[in-house]
Structure formats: structure tokens, C-alpha cells
């Protein structure tokens, strides 16, 4: 029985051995990949959905390199850079506007699903800590070149 199998398999192995190797597609992105959806900022050009890849930098985010740099700055081992405001946090009752953002994807090998708003002092601070990943929404007398850059940046 094994001789029959070998006799039948030999022609098949010969054909497979001469076949051209399969063309590999582009390498899948192995770095960090995030999808950002922004609404309600009041600034044209800041709302919509953007892709951001870091390590290497790419995507449709208008300030991709600055956003990746900021994420690298706030990423500390053992801390979640996207953590929500603690439920027992004491926050000022101020309203920073209707802007909202949703961030999903993978960062530092971990899944990300974070929501941002400007509904109180804590949420405003949390948002501002992520500029230029999130757009700068504060009204300033002289607007920065890009709302994704802090007004203090060149």
C-alpha cells in the first residue's frame, strides 16, 4: 500500500517542486495602529476619521509624526495612557465645548478603545494632554497653523 502511495505522490511532488514561489503581499503593519474619529470641534478640517500608524509613522492623521511623538512621551510602563478619568475624581464644573473623539486600535501591543470629551475640567485636561493626537480646540486670538498643534508650538 505504501508503494502505491509513493508512486502516486511522486508526480505530484515533482509538479509542486517546480512551481514558482507565491508572491508575498506587502508586509502587514506590525507597529502601532490607531483610528481616531473627531466631531464637534468647531474647526474646519479637524473633524472626521483619521488613521495613525507609529513605528513607522504613517496614516492620514494631519500631524502624524507629532501625534506619534506625543504618544511616545505619555507612554509609561505600567500606566494606561488612554485611561478614563477616575470615577471618584473631583472635577471642576466647566464646559469645554461639544468636541468628542473616539480612539480605537492597538498601542504598545495592547488594544485601545478610548472616548474623549470636554465636558468638565478633568475631561478637558485629559483631552489637552493628548494634543496633537487630538486637535487643539481652545479658541485663541492667533490660531496655530494646524489645530492639531498646540498654540505654543512653533
C-alpha positions in Angstrom: 0.0 0.0 0.0 2.8 2.4 0.8 4.4 1.8 -2.6 1.2 2.8 -4.4 1.0 6.0 -2.3 4.7 6.8 -3.1 4.1 6.1 -6.8 1.1 8.4 -6.9 2.7 11.1 -4.8 6.0 11.3 -6.8 4.5 13.1 -9.9 2.6 15.5 -7.6 5.8 16.3 -5.7 7.6 16.9 -8.9 5.0 19.4 -10.1 4.9 21.2 -6.8 8.7 21.4 -6.6 8.9 23.2 -10.0 6.1 25.7 -9.2 7.1 29.3 -8.8 7.1 30.6 -5.3 4.0 32.6 -4.3 4.4 36.3 -4.4 4.2 37.8 -1.0 2.0 40.8 -0.5 3.1 43.8 1.4 4.2 43.1 5.0 1.4 43.6 7.5 1.9 46.7 9.6 3.5 45.4 12.9 3.7 48.8 14.7 1.1 50.7 16.5 -2.2 51.5 14.6 -4.9 53.7 15.8 -8.2 55.1 14.3 -9.3 58.5 15.5 -12.8 59.9 15.0 -13.3 63.5 15.9 -16.6 65.5 16.0 -17.9 68.8 17.3 -14.6 70.8 17.4 -15.9 73.8 15.6 -12.8 74.0 13.5 -13.0 73.1 9.8 -10.7 70.3 8.8 -10.4 68.7 12.3 -13.5 66.6 12.2 -13.6 63.1 10.6 -11.9 59.8 10.9 -8.1 59.5 10.7 -5.7 56.6 10.6 -2.4 56.8 12.5 0.4 54.4 12.4 3.6 54.7 14.5 6.8 52.7 14.4 6.9 53.6 11.4 4.9 56.8 11.2 2.1 57.0 8.6 -1.6 57.2 8.0 -4.0 60.0 7.3 -3.6 61.9 10.6 -2.7 65.6 9.7 0.1 65.7 12.3 1.2 62.0 12.3 4.8 62.5 13.4 3.8 64.9 16.2 1.0 62.6 17.3 3.3 59.6 17.5 5.9 61.7 19.3 3.2 62.7 21.9 2.1 59.1 22.4 5.7 58.1 22.9 6.0 60.8 25.6 2.9 59.8 27.5 3.5 56.0 27.4 5.0 54.8 30.6 5.4 51.2 31.6 2.5 50.1 33.9 0.3 53.0 33.1 -2.5 53.3 30.6 -2.0 56.5 28.6 -5.7 56.3 27.5 -7.2 55.6 30.9 -10.5 57.4 31.5 -10.9 59.9 34.3 -11.3 58.1 37.6 -14.9 57.7 38.8 -14.2 59.4 42.1 -12.2 62.3 40.6 -13.1 65.8 41.7 -13.5 67.8 38.5 -14.3 71.5 38.0 -17.8 72.2 36.6 -16.7 73.9 33.4 -17.7 73.1 29.8 -15.1 73.0 27.2 -17.4 72.6 24.2 -19.1 69.8 22.3 -16.0 68.2 20.9 -15.7 64.4 21.2 -13.2 61.9 20.0 -13.0 58.1 19.8 -9.7 56.3 19.6 -9.5 52.6 18.8 -6.8 50.2 17.7 -3.5 49.0 19.1 -0.8 50.8 21.0 2.3 49.3 22.6 0.8 45.8 21.9 -2.4 46.5 23.8 -5.9 47.1 22.5 -7.2 50.7 22.7 -10.8 51.9 22.9 -10.9 55.3 24.5 -13.5 58.1 24.4 -12.7 61.8 24.9 -14.9 64.8 25.5 -14.6 68.3 27.0 -17.5 68.1 29.5 -15.6 69.1 32.7 -12.2 70.2 33.9 -10.9 66.7 34.2 -12.0 65.7 30.7 -10.6 69.0 29.3 -7.2 68.3 30.9 -7.3 64.7 29.6 -8.0 65.9 26.1 -5.4 68.7 26.2 -2.8 66.1 27.4 -3.2 64.3 24.1 -2.8 67.3 21.8 -1.6 66.9 18.9 -3.0 63.4 18.7 -6.4 65.2 19.4 -7.0 68.6 17.8 -6.4 71.7 19.8 -9.9 73.1 20.3 -9.3 76.1 22.6 -10.2 79.4 21.0 -7.0 81.5 20.8 -6.5 85.0 19.4 -4.0 83.7 16.9 -4.8 80.3 15.6 -2.0 77.8 15.2 -1.0 76.7 11.7 -2.8 73.4 12.5 -5.4 72.8 15.1 -3.6 69.6 15.9 -0.6 71.6 17.2 -0.7 73.4 20.4 -0.7 77.2 20.0 2.6 77.4 22.0 4.4 75.1 19.5 6.2 76.7 16.5 
